[in-house]
């Protein structure tokens, strides 16, 4: 894998770890609420996150 992929993976892990590190109680409640959502709602949330991440990556790639 290229260095950019490893850097992206590292940043994902850092951001994913911030929730349980800084606010474990709130993070646990949020995960509990997500677990109660139906599949279509979770797909929409996932789709929005993919679109947002792709847009940000595109903008950063073309502005730098």
Secondary structure, 3 states (H helix, E strand, C coil): CCHHHHHHHHHHHHHHHHHHHHCHHHHHHHHHHHHCCCHHHHHHHHHHHHHHHHHHHHHHHHHC
